[in-house]
Amino acid sequence: MIEDAALLARAEALVRAYAAADQKIATAESCTGGLVAGLLTAVPGSSVVVERGFVTYSNEAKAEAIGVPMELIAAHGAVSEPVARAMAEGALKASRADIAVSITGIAGPGGGSAAKPVGLVHFALAAKGVPTRHVERRFGNPGRTAIRHLAVAQAIELLEEAVGLHPDAPSRKTA
């Protein structure tokens, strides 16, 4: 669990906003191992908003739980834009949610390469009726815990933007 008062306050505001919009959220998490869902469900009343969370740490889990094609993983690697997009779209399809956020990355300390270093994290946001949005972040290597924390904050930011809470929020039509 993430113990961060500011992040919890953002999660509380997010739950209120999604409840007011009558929107449900699903998460598809790899390197964060359910931390986004955990943060959201730490908020009282979040059951109105959090539809479900998928922890798809292994490639097989990505394929079996949310339908990410193994061929896509083989072609691009689990930590890639196409897989992040497929994860979010698969979570949306495998749930009753209106919006899904996905996270796949390399939290370290090992597992990185020159092409995909520790700290590389791909995010996607899929919503009904709009194109899937992708964000890539390279957090460097401040340590596993810090990378996971930064990834949770980025996922919350994507969800904020989608519901219009974030100051840089694009229109829902461009989510």
N, C-alpha and C positions, 0 to 999 in steps of 0.2 A: 504494500500500500504506500502511496505517496503522501507524506506528511508535509503539506505546503498550504498554508492558510490562504494565500492569494489564489492558487490554483483551485482550491476547494470553493472559494467565493465565486470564481468564474464558472465552475461546474454548477453551483446553485443557481446562478443567473441563467445558465444554459438550460437547465431543467425547467425553470419557470417559463422561459421563452418558448421552448418546444411544447410545453403543456398548453400555453396560451394559443399556440398555433395548431394545436391538436395534431402534432407530428410525433412519430416514433422513430427511435434511433436503433441501429444495429452496429456492432463493431466487429471487425475481423482483424485480429491482432496476431502478429508473429513475435517480433523482438520485444514487444512490451508485455507479452504474456498475460493479457487481461487487465493491465493497469488502467486503461481508459475506462473500460466497463466498471472496474472497481471504484474508480474515482466518481463516476456518475452515480453508481448505486450507493455511495456513501451519503448522498443527499436524500434526506427524508422526502418521500413522495415521488421518488424517481421511477417507481414502477409504472407510473402513468406514461413515461417517456421512453425508458429503456426497454426495448422489445426483446432483445437477446444479444449475447456476445459470443463470438467464436474465437477460441484460442487455437490458431492453426500454426503451431510452431514447426511441425514437420511438413515436408513436401506432400506426404501422403494425406495429412490432415487437410491441407489446402485443397487437394483434389477431392477427397471423400466428403468433407463437410460443406464446402462452398463451391465445388465444381470447377476449380482452377484446372485447366487441362495440363496433364503431366508434360505434354509436348511443348507447351508454352514455357514451363519451368525449365525443361531441358534446353530449349533454344535461347532463353534470356537469363536464366538463373532466377532463384527465388527472390533475390533482392534486385528488382528491376521495375521500371515503369509498367510494362505490360502485365506483370504479375500483380502489382499493387492495384491496377485498374480491375483486373479479373477478380481479385479478392473482394473489392468493394461491390462490384456488380453481382458477384456470386452471393455475398451476404445479403444484399437487397433481395435477390431472387429467392433465397432460402429462408426468408423471414417475412414477417408482416409489417416490416418497418417502411417508413417513407424515405429514409435517408440512411446511408451506411458509410462509415469511415473505415479505411484499412491502413495498416502499418506493416511494412516489412523492411528489415534493415540488419545492419551488422553492429551489434552493441559491444562486441569485444569481450575480453581483451584480445582474443585470437579471431581467426576466420576472415580477416581482411586480405586484400591483395592490392597491387598497384592500381588496377582498374576499379576495384570496389573496396575502398579502404574502410577500416573501422570508423564508425560514425556516419557512414552513408545510410540514409533512411529514405524510403519512398513511401508516399502517402497517396491515397486516392479518396475521393468523395463521390459517391454515386447517389443520385436522387431520382425519383420518378419524374419523367418528363423533361429532364435536362441532360446535357452531355456530362460525362464523368470528368471530374477535375483531377489533375495530378500535380503533386508538389514533390520536389526532390530537395533534401537538405543534406549538407555535409557538415556535421557537427564537430569534426575533428575527433581527437581521442582524449576527452577529459575523464574517461573512465566509464565503465559499464552502467553504473547507477545514474550518472549524469546524462549519458546518452539516452537512456530509457526515459528519464524525467523530461528532457528536452523534446523527445518524441511525443510524449503524452501532451505536453503544452502545445505542440504544433497541431496535433489532432483536435484538441479543444478549439484552437484558433480556426481550423477549417469548419468545425461545427458552428462556431460563433458567426463566421462569415455567411454561412448558408442560411442562418435564421435572422441575419441582419444585426447581430449584437456587436460585431467587431467594427471598429472605426473605418477600416479599409474594406468593409463588406461590399462585394459586388452584388448586383442584382441577382435574385434567385434564378433568373433566366440564364445566367452565365455561370452558375455553380459548376 
